[in-house]
């Protein structure tokens, strides 16, 4: 059996599961692009060859350890450059491990301890870094102008002896590499367990977790995984090291909440995701009125443990309690719990709870923003008739109390969008995204506005961001499919359509009382030419919400796509009576309605809606 001594490089993508869960289409496209344009050329340039791809990584063989190290540093520098204009949660970072040892070649593949050790060393490398075994470090010696950080002896999975590991602290100088910046500490806040013995109290423990995510996200020196991604682990029992690896973070914050009467017990543990060890732990037994102080103490403890420096504005932001009234805060948390359930009934219930919170604390900015967002979503998603001036007034009240409340700017933008005041709406959405680039509401609603006014490229970017921020959302990928078809990007469009349909099916399973997944899913089936499935989903939508304006519009789109323009016009003529100010824009620009525009009935319909818009603006 042939054996030879080789340097093995193992690399994989940090947080691959998180990236794929948020946007598998874009993730695969980016990985393929970087493999072809970066990894393969650089590995060949330094004398190596790739002998295996593993989906989220690869293995390469080099005749020289020096070549492997130079290649690894060049790759990390190239990845760093490629990530320069990418949001933190969409960065594609690599861990790289290098070992030199005996390998056994077989059918183009390599086996043996040399390969296994390289893979285990890669597993403990920090994101964006290169780690080496002592054997590889000794081979390099002083031949490269680099510095090593000794990480000591490590117990590696399925390796029967400790292995001393070194990590490269400074990249080599030269045309193929550059000094790499220190990585931000990365953390995910897992949903705190509800220990109250009452499942109806989940909203409270969820709310504490969400507020900790919000506070930590205000700190520029941290990378914090978003709420929707973290909450995918609610109720699951998994090894913390595996969770950290899936999410691509170094640290996890987990804990529990027990609320009983006017007392609350909160525990928190900061876990090192590499080895599962406790970095910090604390238990707080306090009066419920101390809830904000507890959250503040937990945030500051994490900042201290991770040695993150806060600027004065960040110190002020995380120390500012949203309200002094604990009962109002509890109502707000319950309202936010319902707001995350994407049905009309849940939004109405959330709104009631937000209103009650403002009645208890007239200066509770977040609660006013919650009311405005519920109303904006009810109007924008479900066509509910709510006076637009009322939404603007509610958003204005929130902004008067807290001008930096992104959700209030987003609600104002949505109200202005529905009112047809596009320029003002753009300004409000831009403000919302400047304050919170991860706002699902702002990205989705702004994307819909750009779609309606013909800014297709910008709309595509916003819908892409929305579906990444909220990995269970079905709307953004389905709306994105329509935009990409209009931009002649058919292959991408089909992939996003399939992604949206999977998410819509899951939304229908979880919330069978909501018709919106069926409305939009019917359009995906129609674009795929699945006539029978299209009709089935149309029937679902109209059975759940026969009189809903949005359901009627989307059903008409499905008929138009499937090649039934007269049936589409039948539906649209009824919808036009309450289609709203933006109806003309949608009729004129929506690519889903292309097939109806050759009909004389379309011209008459457009004239009717144009006149309605004129009458509305004069009233």
N, C-alpha and C positions, 0 to 999 in steps of 0.2 A: 504494500500500500504506500503510495507516494505521500511524502510529507515535505513541507517546506516552511521556512521562517518568513513571515510577512507582517507588515504593519497593516492593521485593520482599522478603518474609520467607520463608526456607526453614527448615523444622524437620524433624528426624528423630529416631528413637528410638535411644538409645545401647545397643549390645549387643543389637540386635533378634534376630539369629540365635541368640544364647545364650538369650535369654528364650523364644523360640519352641521351641528344642530342648528346654528343660527342661519347659515347660508351655504348649503352643500354645493350649489352650482358655482358660486363665485370662488369658494375655497378650492374646488377641484381645478377650475380654470387658472387660478393663481399658482397653485402647486405645479401644474403642468408647464406653465410659462417659466417659472423659476427653475424647474428641472432642466428644461431645454436651453434656456438663455444663460443660466448661472452655474448650476451644479455640474452638469455634464462637461461643459467646456473647461471649468477650473480643475476638476478632478483629472481630466486628460492632460491639461497643461502642466500639472505637477507630477505626472508619471503614473497616475492611478487608473483603475478601471472599476466601474460599478458592476458588482456581480449579483446584486439582489435588490429589488424594490419591495417595500413592505406596506404599501398603501400610504402610511403616514411617515415613511422614512426610507432609508436605503443603507446598504453596506457596500464599502469600497475597499479594494486591496491596493497597497502601495509597496513597491520594492524597498522603499526608504522611509524611515520614521520621519526624517526631516521633511521629505516631500509631503507626507501625510499632514504634518503640522502646518506647513506653509499653505497647503491647499485648504485646510480647515479654517485657518485665519482669513484667507481670502474669501472663502464662502461666507463666513460670518460678517465680514465687512460689506460684502455685496448684499447680503440679506438686510443688514442695518440700513444701507442706502435705499434699498427698495421699500423699506417700511417708513421712510421719512415723512411721507404725506398720507399715511394710513391711520385711521382712528386706533387708539390703543387696543380696543377689543377685537380688531380685525387684523392686527399684525400677525404675520407668519414668522415666528421665531423658531430657531433650531437649537436643540441640544446636540453636542457632538462629543463622542468618546473615542479615544485612540488607545490601542494596546498593540504590543508586538509579541508574537508567539507563534507556535507551530499551528499550521492549518493543513487540512486534508482536502485536496481538490477532487471533485466528482461531478462530472457532467456540467462543467462551467460554474458550479456552485462551490462554496468553501464551507468546511465544517471543522469542529474542534474547539479546544479551549481558547485559542486566540480570538475566535469569533465571539464566543460566549462572553468572555471577559470584556471585550470592547462594548458589547451591548449593555452589560450591567453598569459599566462606567458611564456610558452615555446617560443612563437612567438617573444618575445623581448629579449630572452636570447642571449648572444653572442656565436659564434661558439666555441664548445669545453667546454662550461661552464654550470653551473647549477644555475638556478634562482628559488627563492621561494617567495611565498606570505608572508605577515607579519604573517598571521595565522600559516603557516608552520614554519616560523622562530621562533615564540614564543614557539612552541612545542619543537623545538630542544634545545632552551635555551643554557646552557653551557655544555651540555652533550657530545659534540664532540669537538675535538681540531681543530677547523676551524675558519677562519675569514670571516666576511661578509662585503660586500660593499653595502651600502645603496644607491639604485638608485632612491629613492624618490617615490612620488605618480605618477602612470602611468595611462593614459587614454587608456583603452583596448577596442578593437573592440567589439561591442555588449554587453558591460558590462556597466550598468547604473551608476556606481560610480567609482571614482578613486581607484586604488589598490596600496598600498605601496609594492614595490618589492625589494628584496635583492638578491645579487648574491654572490656565494661563491668565495672568492678570492684565497684561498689556499686549496689544497687538504689535506685530512687526512693522517697522517702517518700510516704505517702498511703494511702488506704483500699484501693487495688487492688494494692499491692505492699508487700513487707517486705524488710528486709535478709536476704540469703541467706548461709548459713554457708559457709565454705570447704569445698571438697570434699576427701575423703580421697584421697591418692594411691591409684591402683588398679593392680593388677598380676596377671598370670597367669604361672604357672610352667609352661612347656611341657615335655613329657617329654624328659629328657636322652637324647641319642643314645648307644647302646651301641657303643663303638668297639673292643671287645675281640676282634672277629672271631669270636665264638661267640654265636649267637642264644640259647643257653641261659643266657647271662649277662644277658639283658634284665631279669630280676627285680631285679638289683643296681642298674642305672641307673634303672629305674622306682622302686625303693625310695628312692634318693637324692632323686629329684624329689618323691616323695610326702612325705618327711620335711621337705623345704624348704617345701612348701605348708603342712604342719602347723605348723612353727615360725613362719612368717610370719602364719598365721591367728591366732596367739596375740597379735598386736600390734593393739591397739584402734585405732591411728591409720592402719591400712591396710585397704583393701578387697582381698581376695584371692579370685580365682575358684577354685571348688572342684575337687577332684581329678578327678571324673568328667567335668566339662566340659573341663578342660585336656587330659585324656588322649584326648579325641576327636580331637585333632590328631596323635596318635602316628603316625609313619611317613608323614605327609603333607608335601609340599613346597609351601608357599604363601608369598606375600609377607607379610612380618611386619606391614606396615602394614594389610593386609587382615585378618589374624588379630586384631590389636588392635581394629580397628573392629568386627569380628563379635562379639568378646567384650565390647566396651564398656570397655576398659581403656586407660590411658595408657602403661603399661610392660609389657614382656615380659622374662622371664628364660629364657634358653635356654642349653644347654651340652652337654657330652659327658662320658662316663665311660669310661676305659680301665683295666681291672683285669687285672693280670698277676702271678701269684704273690702275693707279699707287698707289691707296689707298686701304687699307684693314681695315675692322672693324671685330674684333673677340671678342665675349663674351664667358665667361666661368663661370660655376657655379659648386661648389662642394656641393653635396647633401648628407645629412645623410639618408641612406636607411632605418633606423628604423622608423623615424617620418616624412621624407620628408622635413625636415628643411634645410635652406641654411647655410652651414658652411663657405663658402667664395664665393664671386662673384666679377667679374671685367670686365670692357669693355676697349678694346684697339683700338684706332683710330690712325693708323700710316701709314707711307709710306710702300709700299710693300717690300722695301729693309730691313725693320725692322722685317720681318716675323720670322727670327730665334731668334731674341731677345725676341719676344712675346712668342714663344714656351718655351724658357728658363725660362722666368718669370712665366709662368703658372706652369711649372714643379716645380720650386723652391717654389712657393706659396703653392702647394699641400704638398710638403715635410715639409714646415714650419707648416702648419695647422695640419698635422697628426703626427708632432713631430718625424719625422724619421731622424736618424743620418746617414749622408753620409760619406763613407770612401773617402780618397783623389782620388782614381782611379774612383770612381763613380761621384764625382764632376767634374772631367776632362771629363769624357765620355759624360755627359749630357750637358756640356757647349760647346762642340765641334760642330760647324756648319758643315753640310755636304759639303757645297759649299758657295762661296761668291757671286755667280751669280744667281740672282733671276729668270732670264729667263731659265737658265739651270735647276734650281730646279723645275720650273713649268713644263718643258718638262719631267723631271724625274717622277713627280707625275702622269702626264698623262700616261706615259709609264707603271708605276706600276699599274695603274687602268686597263689597257688592259692586263697586265701580269696575273692578277687574274682571267681573263676569260679564261677557259681552252680549247681554240681552236687554231688550227694551224694559222689561219688568225690573231687572236688577238695577238699571240706571235710574229708574223712577224711585226705587227704594233708597238707593244711595243718596239721591237728591234730598229726600225727606230727612235723612239723618244729618246731612250737611246743614240743612236749614235749621234743624234743632240745635246744632252746635253753635251757629251764629246767634241764636236766641240766647244762649247761655254766655257767650262771649262775643260782643259786638265788634271786637278788634281782632278776630281770628281770621287772618288773611287766607290761610290755606283752605278753610271751610268755604269762604266765598268763591275761591278759585274752583273748588270742587263742584259747587252749584253751577258755575259758569261752564265747566267742562261737561257736566252731565247734560245740561241744556244744549250745548253745542253738539255733543255727540248724538243726542236724540234728534236734533234737527238734521245734522249732516249725514247720519247713518240711516235714520229711520223716517225722515221726512215729517217728524212731529211738528205741529204748528205751535211755535213759541215765539212771542214778540221779540224780534232781534234786538230792539233797544233795551229790553230787559236783560238779555245776555251781556250786552255791552256794558250796561250799568253795573252788573254783578262783577264782571271782570275788572271794570274800572275801580270798584270798591276794593277789590283784592290788591290791585296795583297801587292804590292810594296808601294802603297799609304796608305793602311790601313791594316796592318797584322792581325788585329783582326776582320775582316769583315767575319762573318760566312757564308754569302751567296756566297762569293767568294770561300771559301774553299769547299762549297757544289758543286758549278759549276765545280771546278777542279776535285772533286771526281767523278762526273757524266761523265766528259770527259774521265777520266782515266778508268772508268768502261767500257765505250763503246769501248775504245781502247784495252781492254783485259788486262790492267796492274793492276791486282787485288790488289796486295800488296800495291802499291802506292795509289790506290783508297781507300782502307781501311784506310790508314793513313790520307788522306784528309778528309774523312767523320768523322773520330774520332775527328779531330781538329774542324770541323764545329760544331759537337754536343757538344763538350766541351765548345765552345763559346756561342752556342744557342741550348740548349736541345729541344726547342720547334720548331725547324726548320722543317717545313713540307717537303721541298725539300730534306733535308739531310736524314731524316728518311725514306722517300719513296724510294729514289734512293739507299741508303745503304741497305735497305731491299731487293731490286731487285738484288743487287750485291750478297748478302748472299744467296739468292735463287738460283742464277745461279751457285755459286761455292759450293753449297751443305751444307751451314750452316743454316739448316732449323730452329732450335730453335731460333737462333739469328734473323733470318729473321722474324719469327712470332712476336717477341717482337718489332721490328722496325716498321712493318706494323701496329701493334696495336697502337703504339705511334702516327704514322702518321694519322690514322683515328680519333684519339682523338684530335689531334692538329687542324685538319681541319674538322669540323663536317659535311660538305657537300661533302667531297671527296668520290667517289665511288670506286676508284682504289684499295686503301689499303685494304678495307674489302673483295673485290673479290679476290685479290691476296692472302690475308690471308686465305681465305677459301681453296684454293688449297694447301697451306702449311699445314694447320691443317689436311686435309685429308691424306696427306703424313705421318703425325705424328700420325695417327690413333686416332685423336680427332674429331670424326665425328659429335657429337652433337654440339660442339662449331662451327665446320665448317659450318654446316647448318644454324645456327643463323647468322653468319657473311655473308653468302651468301645472305640470305634474306635482311639483312641490306644494303649490297652493291647494290642489285637489286633496292631497293627503291630509293637509292641515284642516281643510273644510270638513272632510269626513269625520275627523276626530272632534271638531267643534260641534257638529251635529249630534255626535254620540254623547258628548258631555252636556250639551244644552239643546235638547230636542225642541224646546219651545221657541227657539230663535230661527227665523227664516233666512237670515242674511247669508249663512254658508251655502244654503241651497240655491239662492239667487245667483251668487257668483260662481258656484260650482257648475251650474247649468251652462254658463258661458264657456267654461273650460271644455266641457264635453262637446259643446257646439263647435268650438274651434278645432277639436280633434276629429270632427265629423261623426261623432257617436250619436246618431239621431235618437235611438231608443233611450239611452241614458239621459240625453238632454231633456226629452219630454218627461222622463221620470222625475228629474230634479226640478223642472218647472212646476210639476204637479205638487211636489213637496212644498216649494216656496209659497205657492198660492193657497195651498191647504192651510198652512200655518198662518199666513198674513194676506188674506185675499184683498184687503183694502189698503195695504201699505203702498205708499207712493214709490218708495225705493224698490220694493219688490216688483211693482209693475214696470218700472223703467228697466231693471235688469232682465226681467223676463222678455221684454221687447227686444233687448240686445241679443238674447239667446236665439229668439226667432229670426232676427235679422241675419245673424251669423250662420245659422243652419240653412239659410236660403228660403225663408218664408217672410218676405218683406211686407206682404199684405197683412199677415197676422200680427207682425210687429207694429204696423201702423194702427191696427185696431186697438191695440193696448195703449200705444202712445197718445192716441186722441183722447182717451180717458185720463191718462196721466197728465197731459198738458194743462188740464184745468187747475192743477195744484203742483205743478212742477217747480215753481219758484223762479226767482230772478235769474238764476244761472241756467235755466232750461235751454235758452237759445244757444248759449255757448256749447252745451253738451250735444245738442242736436246737430250743430254745425261742424263740430270738431271730433266727436267721439268716433274712432276708427271702427268700432263695433257696428255702427249704423250705416256703413258705406252702402249696403245693398238697397236701402230704402230711398236714397237721394235721387234716384232716377224717376221716382213716381210723382205724378202731379199732386197726389195727396200729401207728399212731403212738403212741397212748396206752400200749400194751403195751411198745413200744420205750423210751419215756420212763421207764416204771416200772422197767424193767431197768437202765437207765443210772443212775437215781437210787439204786437199791439198790447198784450197783457203787460209786458215789461214797461212800455211807454206809459200806460195808465198807472202802473204802480209807482213809477218815478215821479209822476205828476200829482200823486195823491198825498 
